[in-house]
Amino acid sequence: MKSNSPKCIPVVSTFASPFDVAPASSVTDSTRKPLSLWPGMYHSPVTIALWEARSKIFESLLEPPKDAPPQSELLTRGPSYSRTTIFYPFSTDYILREQYRDPWNEVRIGILLEDLDALAGTISVKHCSDDDSTTRPLLLVTASVHKIVLKKSISVNTDLKIVASVIWVGRSSIEIQLEVMQSELEDANASSDSVALTANFIFVARDSKTGKAAPINRLSPETELEKVLFEEAEARNNLRKKKRGGERREFDHGEYKKLGALLAEGRIFSDMPALADRNSILLKDTRLENSLICQPQQRNIHGRIFGGFLMHRAFELAFSTAYTFAGLVPYFLEVDHVDFLRPVDVGDFLRFKSCVLYTQLDKLDCPLINIEVVAHVTSPEIRSSEVSNTFYFKFTVRPEAKARNNGFKLRNVVPATEEEARHILERMDAEALNSSKQQA
């Protein structure tokens, strides 16, 4: 008689240890290296390559000399010192291609956001390092993302590369510009690469012992283009300082009229819902939300939650919000701005809340959906909820989806409260200001 006992299937890790000697098995061992430092173990293949490239710096960050002094002498470096290129051989690497493929045979934007953050962080570390093992290393954290703009679709069947370098350095902050490039042709030998996406990340340096702002190595632009990029970044930094230092701006007469018009339409939904414009919808009715507990596998080398992971999750929620709002598959255009207001730690209860702030319907062939995502770190034990990040995304509708639906029309979003109306106008003003500066 055959035994009916179930067959036991053993499960083993598919990851090899990157260290010559495997980490101690005891979780209480103080010498155990964090699993987040096993390069790319829970992240994308590009993060694997980037974190392996700076493994020596990671080791010094993990085990700095006791009572090591801070960097005493600031160095001057050109952008070429830390310029880095990442290459994705999609045309020949089937496994890599499948890791990045989305349902429309394009590169998954959420994973690409992780890669951009990892690459910008690697370049920041390289520029700011003094190559002196006797000094304590700086703590470099993502402060904000100025803008990420998709200029054309990114195919998952064609080789891709990211070129990134430092374009500006302040006293304790550094800006990295990244360009995602891809050939117009699905030909691995094609040399006509064009820019498919641009991104600008700002990092700030902190003393790893005191947590205070720390000075970083200077930047010396070497070419005319680098000098222009430096000046543009300097202007953006001055504008950021004015925004931080200024009080809430008072609206002028014309803006109060806009505010009143927005609120008037919203009141119709409240007072006479049967007569409300069927082509409009209240902002509160566009909201979506998801929640998660931050896990150790999502941390960075400092033990905090990886900024790229936060952007990835925010993007997925923004995409879903645009999808449910439009009723057709959305097409990503840009990340207008991201603020990293406070760190997110392992074990934090994180809530992402999204809404459609407003739509822009003046271009019938390319209507725009502006999405806000706010991340809250929530502590039920002490009844606390703090904003950790704000994200602003812009979408339109995929042309092929719109072509299949001739009667497609986006609805107008209206506020129900004065606070919502003010917020909409402030974001419109910020976008108009950014657009005017780009045109200038």
N, C-alpha and C positions, 0 to 999 in steps of 0.2 A: 504493500500500500504506500502510495506516494505521500510525502508530507505536504500539508497545506500551509505550512509556516511561510510568512511573507519573506521575500528575498530582500536582503539588506544591501542597499546601494550606497557605497561610501562617497562622501563629498570632500573634495580637496580644493585648496586655493588655486586659482589659475594664475596667480601673480607670484613672481619670484622676488626674493628680497634683493634690493639694490645694494646691500651692504655685504662686505666680505664675511662678516660674522652676523648671523641672524640676531635680531633684537631679543632681549631677555624675555622669557615666557611669563615671568611674574609681572602682573599689571602694577604692582607696587614698587617695582625696581626703578629707582630714580634715574638710572642710566638708560632706561628704555627710550628709544627714539620714537617720537610721535608717528603714527601710521600715516599722517598727512604728508610726511616727508618721504614716504615711499613714492618716488616721482610718478605723478599721474595715476596713482592706483585707483582713485575714484573720480578722475577727471578725464579730459579729452587727450588724445594722442599728442597734441601740440603742447599741452601742459606737461606731459611726460618729458618731451624734448627740452622744454624751457627749464624745468626744475632740475633736470639732470645737468644742464649747462651751468647752472649756478650752485651746484651741490657743494662746492668748496666754501662758498659764501654762507650757505645754509649751515654748514658745520660750525663756522665761526659764530654765527648767530645763536646756535644752540648752546655752544660751550665756550663763551668768551672767557678770557682770563679773569680770575678773581680780582676785584678792585681795579679793573682795567681803566685807564684814563680815556676821556673822549678824544676824538680827532683834534689835534692841536694846529695843524697847518692845512689850510684850504688849497686845493689844487685848481688849476685852470685847464679845462679840457674842451676840445672841439666836439661837435655833434658826431663826427666820424668815429670817435673813440668807442662809443656805445651803440652805434647804428647796427641794427640786427635785421636779418631777413629770414623768414620762415617759409619753407616750400612744402606744398601739399601735392604729391604726385597722384592726383585723382585718376588720371588717364591710364595709369599702369597698376595702381594698387587698389584691387577690388575691395578688400576689407576696409581700408581707410575710406573709400568712397561710400560704402554702406553705413559707416559710422556717422557720416555727415549728411546723408540723403534725407530730404523732406518729402512729403507726398507729391510734390510738383517737380521732382528731380532737380531741385536747387539745394544750395547749402543751407543747413539749419541755422538761422540767425542766432538763436539762443546759445548754441554751442560756440558759434563764432564770437559772441560777446565775451564768453569765458576766455577764449584764446587771446582776444585783444587785451583784456585786463591782465592776464598772465604775462604777455609779452611786454606791455608797458611797465609792469612791475619789475621784470628782469632788467630792462634798460635803466630804470631808475636806480636799482641796486648797483648796477655796474658803474654808472656815472658818479654816484655818491660814495663809492668805496674808496678808501685810501690805500688799499693793498697792504695794510699794516696789521699783522695778526696780534700785535700787542695793544691795540686800541679797541674799545668796545664799538660794535657796529651800530649804525643808525636803525631806527624803526621807521620804515616807509609804508604809509597807508594811502589808499585811494581817497582823495578828498572830494572830487567831483569829475563828471564827464561833461565837457563843454558841448560837444555835438558829435553825433554819428550819423552820417548821411549815406544812404544807398543810392549810387548813381546809375546802376544798371543791375539787372538780375545776375546772380552768381550761380553758374551751372556747376553741378556736382560731377560732371563728366569731363571737365577741362581742368588742367593743372592750375594751381592757384599759388600766389605768394603774398606775404605781408612784409612790407618794408617799414621800419619804424626807427625814429631817432628823437633825441632831445631837441626841442626848438626854443625853449625858454627856461631860465632859472632865476628865481628870486632869492631872498635870504634863506628861506626854509621850505620853499615849494618849487616844484619842477613840472613842466608840461611836456608831454610826449605826443607827437603826431604819428599816426599810423595810416598807411595806405594799403588797401587790399587790391591786388592787381590780378587781372585775368585776361587772357587772349580773347579776341572777338571770335576766333575760330576754334573748334574742337580739335585742335591739332597740337600734339605735344611739342612739335618742332617750331610752332609759330612764334615769332618774336615780337609781334605787334601787341604787346601787353598794354592795357589801358586801365585806368583807375576805376574800380567797381564800388569802392566804399572808402570813406575817410572818417577818422575818429581822432579826438583830442582828449587825453586823460590828464588830470592834474593830481599829483601826489604831494603829500607833505611829509617832512622829516621830523621825527621826534627822538629825543635822547632815550635810548633803551633802558636807562636806569631811572631817570627823573621824570620822563614823560613830557618834558617841556620841549618847545620848538627848538630845533637845532640847525645851525648853519650848514649849508652843503656846498660842494665844489662849484666853482664858477663855470660859466659857459662862454666860449669865444666863438661866435659864428665865423665860418671860414669862407663862405661864398655869398654872392649877392642875394640869392634866394634865401639862404639861411638868415641873412641880416633882415630881410623883409619879414620872414616868419617870426623872428624874434620881436620886431617892433609891433606886429599885429598881436602877438601873445601878450606883450607888455600892456597894450591898450586894453585888452580883455581883462587882465589882472587888475588894472586901475578901476575899471568899471565894476568888477566884483567887490572891490574894497568899498566903493561908494554905496553899493547896494547893501552891504553888511552894516555900514555905519549909519545909513539914513533911516529915519523913521518912516512909518507907513505914509505913502504919498496920498495927499488929498486930491480928489477929483476936481477938475475944472467944470465950468458950466456945461460945456458940450458933452463931457463924459457923464455928468449927472443925467442928462437927457437920455443917453444910451442906457444908463442904469435903470431909469424909469421905464423905458420902453421894454427892456428885458423883463422887469418885474410885472409890468402890466399884462404881458402875454401869459406869464406864469399864474397870475391871479385868476385868469379865465379858467384854467384847469381846476383851480380850487373852488371857485364860486359857481361856474357854469360848465362843468365837465362835458355835458352833452353838446355844447356849442364850441368846444375847443378845436383848434386847427388840427385836422387829422394828419397833417404833414409835420407836426411838431410833437415832441415828447419831453416830459419833465426829466431833468438831469438825474434825479433820484431813482428813476425807473430804468436807468442804464447801468446801474451798479452791479458789480460782481465782487466776490471775495473768496479767498482761500487761505488756509492756515497750515502751519507745519511746526514741528519741533525740530530745532536745528541739531543735526547729528554730527558726531566726531569726524565722519568721512567727508564732511563739507568744509572743514577748517583749512586755514592756510598755515604757513610756517610759523606764524605768531600765535597759533591756537585760536584765532578768531575765524568767523565764517568768511569764506572766500568771496570777495566783492563780485567776481564774475558770476558766481553761483546766484547771488542776489539779483543781478541784472537778468540772468537767464530766466529765473522764476517770474520776475516782473514782466518780462517780454511775453512769456507764455500766457499770463493772465491778460495782458493788454491785447494780444492777438485774439483771445477768446472773447473779450469784451467787444472788440470791433466786429467779430464774426456774428455774435448774437444781435448786435445793433443793426448791422447792414443786411443781414440775411443772406449774404453772399461771402465767398472766401475773400478775406482782406489781403492786401499787398503792403508789406512794410516799406516805409519811405525813410524815416529818420528817428533817432532819439534826439529830442531837442535839448534836454538837459537832465542830469542826474546829480542829486546831492547826497553825499554820505555824511549824515549829521551825527551819528553816534555808532560805535562798533556793535556788532552782533556777535554774541558768544555762543559756544556749544551749550545746548540745553535750553536756549531761549525759546519762548513761545512767540512765533512770528506770524503776524497777520498781514496779508496783502489785500488792500481795498482799491478797487478801480472804478472809474466812471468815464463816460464820454463827456468831456468838458464843453466842446462846441464843434460844430461842423463848418466847413467852408464850401459853399455850393456854387460859387461864381463861375467855376470852370466845370462845365457839364461833363467833359471827357475825363476829368480827374478830380472828382469831389474828395475832400479831405476830412478825415476823422481824427480828432485830437483827443488822445487818451491820457488821463492822469492815473498813476498808480502810487499809492502811499503805503509804505511798510511800517508797521507798528510792532515794537517789542512790548509784549504784554506780560505782566506779572500778576496773576490772579491772587497770589498769597498776600500781596500788599496793595491790591486794587490800584495798580499803576499801569499806564499805557503811554509809551513815548514813541514819537516818530523817529525812525532810524534812517529812512531813505525816502526821497521823492523822485519819481521818474515821469518824464513826459515823452510820449510816443506819438508819431504821426503815421497814419495808414491811409490808403485809398482802397479801391476794390480791384481785384485782378481782372484785367481786360477781357480774358476769355469767359470769366464767370458773368461779367456784365453783358457781354455779347449774346449770351444764351438767355438773358432776361431783359427783353426790350422795354418792359414797363418799370425797370428799376429806378428808384429815386430815394436818396437819403433823406431822412427826416431832420428837421431843425431841432436843436436841443435848447430848452429854456429853463431858467432857474426858478425855484419855488421860494427862495429866501434872498434877502439882501446880501448875506454872506456869500452865497453861491454866485450871485450876479457880480459882486465885486471881484471874486476870484476869477471868473471868466474874463472880465475886462482887463485885469492885471496880466493874465496870460496872453491875451490878444496883444496888449501893448508891448510885452516882452518880445513876442515873436515879430511884431512890426519893427521894433528897434533892431533886432538881429538881422532882419531882412534888409533894412536900409543900410546897415553897416557893410553887409556883404556886397551890395550893389555899388556902394561908394568905393 
